[in-house]
Amino acid sequence: MLLRPLDFALLDELTEGRNLGANLHMLVDASSPYTLERLSQLADYGLVRRVGPNENAGLYEITPLGEAALAHREEYGEVDDFEALIEDAVDE
């Protein structure tokens, strides 16, 4: 799992509630295509999920795993297995 600074910014914005990728790119000051690419990757990691009437609606929400990633972001890069760290945090 390779997270980027933008990923943590997106997760942080989603703690405020569900939001559209089209809105999120403005909130994090990044291009729309790059923001949507990162949201797709975060969904693949299980840190966010697509919600709405269908998965292609562009509406995202943070998952418990994403909340754990935010809670442990200071440890990112300092531990050998960040993914295991946040999975363990969710399991507690």
N, C-alpha and C positions, 0 to 999 in steps of 0.2 A: 504494500500500500504506500503510494507516494503522494503525499499531500503537499499542496502549494499554499503560499500565503492567501491567495484568492479563495481557496477552498475553505479555510478557516473563516474568512470574511463572509462567505455565503452561508456557512453553518450558523454563524453568529446572527445574521439577518433572519434566518429561518427560526430562530428561537422566539422571534416576535409573532410567529404564526405562519401559516401557509402563504405562499406567494408565487407569482408567475415568474418564469425566467425572464420575460420581457421587462418586468419591474426590477428584478434583482440586479440586472446588469447596470442599471442606472444607480442603484443604491451602493454598489461596490465599485463604481466608476471603472468598468471594464467593457470591452466590446461585447455586443450581443452574441456573436458566434462563439467567442471564447468562453463566455459565461455558460452558454448552453452546452458546450463541450465538457466543461468542468462539472456541471450538474449531472450530465449523463454518466460521467466517470464516478462521481460521488454516489449515484444510484447503483452503479455496478458494485461499488464497495459496500453498499448497504447503509451508507451514512445518511442518505435522504431517500425518499420514495416519491414516485409520481402518483398523484392523486387526482381526483376529479371524475367527471363522467366517463372519461377513458384515459388510458395512459398517455395519449398524445396531446392532452389538453394543455400541457406546459405548466401545470400547477404542481408545486413541490412542497413537501414538509420534511422536517428533520426527524430522524428515527432515534430510538434510545442509543444506538451505537454512535450516531452522530453527536448526540449530547455528551456521551462519554469521551469522544474525541476532543470536543471543546474543553471539557473539564480537565483533560490531561495534555492540552496543547503545549504547555511549558516543557513537558517531558519528550515531545516529539524531537527526534534527532539525538536524544540522549540515551534512549533504550534500544536494545537490539531488535525487539519485536513489538513495535507500537500496536500493531493489529491485535496481538495476543493480550497486551495490556488493556486495551479498551474492551475487548471481548470479555475478559475477566471482570472488569468493572461492571459490565452490564449483567453478568451472571450473579453478582453478589447480592 
